[in-house]
Amino acid sequence: MSATDLLGFLASEFTEPIRDPLWGNVFLSPPLEDLASSAPFAKLGRIKQLGPAHLVYPGATHTRRAHSIGVFHMARRIAWALAARGDIGFVSREGLKSFLVAALCHDLGHFPFAHSLKELPLERHEALTARELEAEPLRSLAGRAGADPDAAAAIVDEAMPDGGDRQIRFFRALLSGVLDPDKLDYLSRDAFFCGVPYGAQDTDFILQRIGVGPGDALGVDERGLMSVEGILFSKYLMYRSVYWHKGVRSATAMIKKSVLLALDSGVVAPEELYGLDDAGFYAKLGSASFAPFSLARSVFEGATYRVALEVPFDERDARHRAILDLSSRLALEGNLAERAGEGLGPLDVVVDVPEGVSFETGLPILAEHGPGSGGAAEGGFGRALSFSESGTVFSPPVVEGFARSLRRIRVFASRPSERLRKAAADALA
């Protein structure tokens, strides 16, 4: 499709404004406004984007609905920038509409309390989102917006077959990568509502520097390199100060243990957790008499456990690798409580091991931009350097050091004591 046709579509059909505190006016098309008014999408307005982070940062009460609208806004702006360069001539109007629906709906299957339920034996939220998109009412609403709901589902869920469709592969990489619309929104939005300066991105400049290179890979030109560095450093600082703050990790670990024990005992079936908003999650874990639910109730009431010991996670340490397994982690918690004594029980000790965080550095640095260097259908840049070849300070050892410094094992307890600290040090330090 020609750049003129794509730009005409992006300029003319989006007439319905939504006021957003971060981006100002975000414009939806009338059919997308109907989708954003549907019950499945409205549920996202009842799920806090950062889960228990509001216990540490009181302003962090923004929702997944607001974030999803922001992701759509960033996706539309990225598409506009690429179309203006003539870099996406292989994209059809239906394909682009499917991508925009996928961006708007990418979090529909997300659980409450952010990533508290990550690692548990539950379906991936991407798979739950894809299922929502393929079912009514969203299937019809996406169709009325000019999208292919099956393509939108496949863009969100990379586990689905792509059928060899070039557009699906391209839009998947666009929705989940170094410069994806999700990251461009959440870093800036989370920083804004938490009141910290670390996550804000120069999105206008970034959008001026992006393009499509060989192999349909999204990249930035050489002047945009510092924007990628800014995103990587912002991500590091947001994890360090917000996402993995010890208070947030304490709440996350307590909720995770509560739900894990409920799943293991059969008190809760996985299907009962799908589709819940925050209030439904509170009700599910707050009313039953199952003893481990006391952990979740404590978090709901703002009473999180305190740190008894903190040590860097060391992949080479067999003791650290062992507690990546949730059953082994539960056993360690029970053992530490027993060794500490002083009336501590298995529910009074929680061990937290964050998942490994990645700093994506696969973004190509594009060169030799210009007409005829690859053609609109093949990307306007004819040559690309790997990120590590670009002269960036973010060499592989630096990136590895960032990730390693963030990942720390913490032992939390309702009543930390010197005996518990010593027992935990003997087991992990």
Residue, then its C-alpha position, 0 to 999 in steps of 0.5 A: m500500500s502506498a505511503t500516501d494511502l497509509l498516511g491518509f488513513l492514519a490522518s482521517e479516521f481517528t476523530e474521537p479524542i480521549r484526554d490522557p494526562l501523559w500524551g494529551n489528546v489520544f484520538l481513536s476512530p469511532p469503531l475503536e472507541d466502541l471497542a474501548s467502551s466494551a466490558p472486557f476493555a472497561k475491566l482494565g480500568r479496574i486493574k492498577q498498572l503497577g499492582p502493589a507499587h502504590l504502597v511505596y509510591p502513592g501516586a501509582t494508581h494508574t490503570r491498565r486501561a490508561h496504559s493500553i490507550g497510551v500504547f495504542h497512541m504510541a503504536r499509531r505514531i510509530a506507524w505514522a513515522l514509518a509510513a512517512r518515510g515510505d518504509i512500510g509499503f508492504v503493509s495493507r490497511e487491514g494489516l495496520k488496523s489489526f496492529l492498532v487493535a492488537a496494541l490497544c488490546h494487548d493487556l486484556g488478559h493481564f492479571p491483577f497485581a502486575h507481575s505478582l502471579k508471574e512464575l505460577p502455573l497459569e496461562r500466559h496473559e498473552a494467550l488469554t488476550a488472544r482468546e478474548l480477541e477471538a471471542e465475542p464481543l471483541r471479535s465483532l468490534a475488531g472486525r467493525a474497526g477494519a481489523d482481522p481479529d485472528a491476525a490481531a490475536a496472532i500479533v499479541d500472542e507469539a505462540m500462535p502460528d503466523g501462517g507465513d504472514r510477513q505483516i504478522r511477523f513485522f507487527r509482532a516485532l514492532l509490538s514487543g521489542v526495544l522501541d516498542p509502543d508498550k515500553l515507550d508508554y509504560l516507562s514514561r507513564d510509570a515514572f510520571f505517576c510514581g513521581v520519579p524522573y527516570g523513565a521519561q523518554d524523548t519520544d518525539f526525537i525517537l520517532q524522527r530517527i526510526g526506520v525499517g532496515p533489512g529483514d523488516a527489522l525496526g531500527v534507528d539511524e545513527r543519530g538515534l542511538m542515544s535514544v536507545e541508550g536512554i531507554l536502556f538506562s531508564k529501564y534499569l533505573m525504573y527497575r532499581s527504584v520502582y519495579w523491584h523496590k524492596g517494598v514492592r518485592s515484599a508485597t509481590a512475594m507475599i501475594k505470590k506465595s498466597v496464590l501458589l499455596a492456594l493453587d497447590s492445595g486445590v483451594v483455587a483453580p487457575e480458571e478462577l483467576y482469569g478475568l479478575d479485576d483488582a476487586g475480584f482478586y481482593a474478594k477471592l483471596g480476602s474472604a476465604s478461611f484458607a490460612p495462606f490467604s492471610l499473606a494477601r490480606s496483609v498486603f491489601e491492608g498495607a502491612t508488608y514483611r520487612v527484609a531479614l537478609e538481602v544477597p545478590f543472586d548468583e547463577r553459579d551458586a547451586r543454592h540460588r539456582a535451586i530456589l528458582d523452583l517454587s517448591s524448593r523455595l517453599a521448603l527453604e522458607g519452612n526450614l528458615a522459620e523452623r531454624a529461627g524459632e521465636g514463634l515463626g511459622p512457614l507463613d512468616v517467612v517469604v523468600d523472593v527471587p526476581e525473574g531475570v530481567s533482559f535489556e534488549t540490545g538487538l535493535p539495528i543501527l541503520a545507515e545509508h537511508g535514501p530512495g533506492s537503497g532498498g525500496a519502500a517494500e523492503g525498507g528504506f535503509g540498505r545497511a545496518l550495524s548491530f547495536s554492539e558495533s555502534g560504539t555504544v557504552f552499552s557493551p554486552p558486559v555492561v548490559e550483563g552487569f546491569a541485569r546482575s546488579l538488579r537481581r537480588i534474593r531477599v528474605f522477608a519476614s513478619r518479624p525479622s530477627e538476628r536468628l533468622r538473618k543468620a539462618a538465611a545467611d547460612a543457607l544463601a550467603 
